[in-house]
Structure formats: C-alpha cells, structure tokens
C-alpha cells in the first residue's frame, strides 16, 4: 500500500507538471495545442539517451527541456502567424511525426525495443539517518505549503458562499477528500523515506521541482508578462494596439510550456525506468486537456487540483469497476475513458469555467 501511494504521488506530480505547460500555452495565452505530448517525448528521450552517453543528469535534463523548447520555437515560427486552428492541426501532426521517428530510427532510439538501463537519479544513493530525516523535513515543508494553499482556496470559497447566501457544500467535500488523500500520501511518503527506496527519493525530487516550477509560474502569471499573455488570450488585436509584440509573446509561451513538458518527460522516464514509443500516444495530450479543463483554464492551482482528481478517479475506477462490471481489460479501459468524458460534459454544463476557473475568463480569446 505504501509503495502504491508513492507511485500515485509520482504519477500525479508528473501529470501536474505536464499539464502546467499546457495551461501556460492554452489557459493563459489561448494557444490550442493538441500535440503537447511531443514535448514530453523529446524531453524523455533526450534525457535518457544523453545519460547513456555519460552526460550527468543535472545537464541532461536541461538539455532535454531546451530541445523541447526548440521544438516549440520551430512549431511557433511556422504556425503562430496563422489562425489558431492551423496550430491545432500542426501540433497533432508534429506529435505523431516525433513518435514515428522514435519508433523507426532504431539506430538512435532502439525503436520498439525501447530504452532501458539508463542512469536514474538517487537510485544508488544510500542516505544515512540524518539525510533521510532531512528529506522527510523537506517533504513536510512541501506538504505544509500545499495544505496552506488548499486552506486559502477553501476560505475564499466560504467567503464567496456567504456573500451569495449559501454554503459551498461541494467545495467542502472536495476539500476534505483532497486533504485526506494528501495526508495518506504524506504518511506513505514519510514511511517510504524512512526505509529509503528509489521511488521515495524520486517522489521528493519531483515534488521539489514541481513546487519550484509552480511558484515561478504563479510569479509569471502575476507579472506584466503574464498580464500580456492574458490580454492576447482575450483579444490579441488590443494587445497589438498597445504596442505589444504578440507573435513574440506567443512564441515565448509555446517554448516555455514545451520546456516544462520536457522536464515532465524526464521524470516519466525515471518513473518507468524505461521509455517506449507507445508511451507517448495522443491520448496523453488529451489527458492533460482533461486536467486543465477540469481544474479551470488559466489557474495553476486548478491544474494541480485537476491532476489530483484525475489520478484519484483513475485509481478508484481501476480497483472498483472490475468488481462491478463483467468487462475484459480492453473494454474496461474504454469504459473508464467514456465515464470521464461524461463527467466532463456534466461539469461543462454545471460549471463551464472548471472547478477553480473564473467566469470572466471563459471567452479564451473568442
């Protein structure tokens, strides 16, 4: 059970990191990217292939993120001066081209055999008691900051409910459920760190990187740069009239979002301890879209919450549905996707802005 909760924390963290890049591109800038998984593919393969050549991981990961950003630059230079739907079409095509390259260029990527046996962070490290306690303290700090942000959100929901003459029952249930899940993962993480395992160390490293990137994303969103992105999303002609280089801002957003997805790809490879072309199918992109839409576009906290809800749903249905439905694995997987699609449809009717989204930001440039 402890091992599975650590796996759940890592999977949720990777999904949140991956979706933060998409949220920057679409939620803040209005760029429709249906091939976001291409950036993850580039980041994952670059990191593991360079590591196999002896490049230190602390250098391989930024290089992977840099190549993912370069891919965003190439896509942006060719499409961002065109209409939004061209970007959507091109990104789908690029993601499939990247997947076919890693599938067929066996001299570089080993093709369908995948890449295994590459160096992993903290895998051979045997921390003493002091280092394990320091890692537990770091995990406690991250958990404390997370619960503090959740409390801030719930306080705002409570105040809003009082102004509107009601009590946010749904927010209360969601807050309690998220808190209990977070507490369970925290306890499991502490236990795994005390009896140190590779996955426990990877979990702490991932949560630390996610915290830093989330904090920087929040700073950027409140900065003049972030306000220009929102202005472009709402009406780029107004931003142009104010003298802003709209094309350059879009390009920056696409590149930075791609770099974040590239870092998520590195962590994905480290979690799986292997990479295969079929790990990076288009469905991965649409899972990120589900997370962003669920949490609320243009809201980083909502994106993280969406990742938590998505993986909680994934976990519950994985264990509950087989006992209720006489389906084989293939049909069960399709049914789970169908159910989350139906839930999204209900959410769009009941709360189209997402759980933490704002109604005034629903236009997204339209």
C-alpha positions, 0 to 999 in steps of 0.5 A, a space after each residue: 500500500 505504501 509503495 502504491 501511494 508513492 507511485 500515485 504521488 509520482 504519477 500525479 506530480 508528473 501529470 501536474 507538471 505536464 499539464 502546467 505547460 499546457 495551461 501556460 500555452 492554452 489557459 493563459 495565452 489561448 494557444 490550442 495545442 493538441 500535440 503537447 505530448 511531443 514535448 514530453 517525448 523529446 524531453 524523455 528521450 533526450 534525457 535518457 539517451 544523453 545519460 547513456 552517453 555519460 552526460 550527468 543528469 543535472 545537464 541532461 535534463 536541461 538539455 532535454 527541456 531546451 530541445 523541447 523548447 526548440 521544438 516549440 520555437 520551430 512549431 511557433 515560427 511556422 504556425 503562430 502567424 496563422 489562425 489558431 486552428 492551423 496550430 491545432 492541426 500542426 501540433 497533432 501532426 508534429 506529435 505523431 511525426 516525433 513518435 514515428 521517428 522514435 519508433 523507426 530510427 532504431 539506430 538512435 532510439 532502439 525503436 520498439 525495443 525501447 530504452 532501458 538501463 539508463 542512469 536514474 537519479 538517487 537510485 544508488 544513493 544510500 542516505 544515512 539517518 540524518 539525510 533521510 530525516 532531512 528529506 522527510 523535513 523537506 517533504 513536510 515543508 512541501 506538504 505544509 505549503 500545499 495544505 496552506 494553499 488548499 486552506 486559502 482556496 477553501 476560505 475564499 470559497 466560504 467567503 464567496 458562499 456567504 456573500 451569495 447566501 449559501 454554503 459551498 457544500 461541494 467545495 467542502 467535500 472536495 476539500 476534505 477528500 483532497 486533504 485526506 488523500 494528501 495526508 495518506 500520501 504524506 504518511 506513505 511518503 514519510 514511511 517510504 523515506 524512512 526505509 529509503 527506496 528509489 521511488 521515495 527519493 524520486 517522489 521528493 525530487 519531483 515534488 521539489 521541482 514541481 513546487 519550484 516550477 509552480 511558484 515561478 509560474 504563479 510569479 509569471 502569471 502575476 507579472 506584466 508578462 503574464 498580464 500580456 499573455 492574458 490580454 492576447 488570450 482575450 483579444 490579441 488585436 488590443 494587445 497589438 494596439 498597445 504596442 505589444 509584440 504578440 507573435 513574440 509573446 506567443 512564441 515565448 509561451 509555446 517554448 516555455 510550456 514545451 520546456 516544462 513538458 520536457 522536464 515532465 518527460 524526464 521524470 516519466 522516464 525515471 518513473 518507468 525506468 524505461 521509455 517506449 514509443 507507445 508511451 507517448 500516444 495522443 491520448 496523453 495530450 488529451 489527458 492533460 486537456 482533461 486536467 486543465 479543463 477540469 481544474 479551470 483554464 488559466 489557474 495553476 492551482 486548478 491544474 494541480 487540483 485537476 491532476 489530483 482528481 484525475 489520478 484519484 478517479 483513475 485509481 478508484 475506477 481501476 480497483 472498483 469497476 472490475 468488481 462491478 462490471 463483467 468487462 475484459 481489460 480492453 473494454 474496461 479501459 474504454 469504459 473508464 475513458 467514456 465515464 470521464 468524458 461524461 463527467 466532463 460534459 456534466 461539469 461543462 454544463 454545471 460549471 463551464 469555467 472548471 472547478 477553480 476557473 473564473 467566469 470572466 475568463 471563459 471567452 479564451 480569446 473568442 
